Amino acid sequence: MGTEDNRRDRMLVLTRKIGEAIAIDDHIKITVVQIKGKQVRIGIEAPKETKIHREEIYRAIQDENKAATQSMAANFARVQSPVKKTGTDG
């Protein structure tokens, strides 16, 4: 059983016609706007602060964030070094 099969087992699959919608909680509405061949155009109504991305864009953002975090951690580790205290006592 592949990853896609596992994901499908956890996925709610619904059938909708053009103009029909799906409600998620009280704040998100997904409507089927157009069906053309193998493509489905959907409309999403959601609060302004809700981040909505196509999956490939979302993954690219996550990859960039991860790379940036790793780069920052490496730079921080390089900058940190034991500080020797020098001065006079007394």
N, C-alpha and C positions, 0 to 999 in steps of 0.2 A: 504494500500500500504506500503510495507516494505522498509527498507533502500536499499536493493539490487535493488528493482524496481526503486527507485529514482535515484540511481547511473547509472543504465542502460539507463534511460531517458536522461541523460547528456553525455552519452558515444557515441563516433563515432564508429560504428561497421563496419568493412571491411572484405571482403572475399578475401583470398589470396591462391595461390597454392604453392607447393614446388618450391623454387627458386625465387618466386616473393617477392617484397619488398614494404615497406612503407617509405616514406621520411617525416621527421619532420624538419621543417625549412630547412636550407641549410646544417646543420651539423650532423644530425642524420639519420641513415638508419637502418631499422629493416627488416630482411629477414627471411622468413620461410625456415628453413634448413631441417627439417625432421618432418614427422607426423607418430606416432606409436601408434595405438590404440587411447586412449583419451589424449595422450600427444603430445604437439607440441613443437619442439625444434626451437628456434629462435636465430638468430645471430644479434648482435647490433654493428653497427659502429658509434662511437661518439668521440668527442674530449676527450683527456686524462683527462682533468679536470672535465668532466661530471661524476657525481656520479650515478652509476647504481646498484641497489640492487633488489633482489627478495623482494616482498612485505612483507613477514613475517620477513625477516632480517631487512628491513627498519623500520618496526614497533618496533622491539626489540631495535634497535638503538635509536629511538625516546623515547621509554620508559626509557631506561638507561639514556639518556640525561636529561629527565625530573626529574628522581629520583636524579641524581647528582646535578642538579640545586636546587632542594628543600633541599637537604642535605647541600649544601653550604650556602644557605640562612639561614637555621636553625643554622648552626655553626657560621655564621657571627653575627646573632642576639644574640647568647649566648656570644660571645666575646665582643660585644659592651656593654659598661656600662658607666654610667656617670663618668666622670673623675673629681675628686675633686682637686682643685688647692690648694696646700699648699706652703707656702713660707713666706717670710718676705716682708713687704711693706717698702720700703724706704731705 
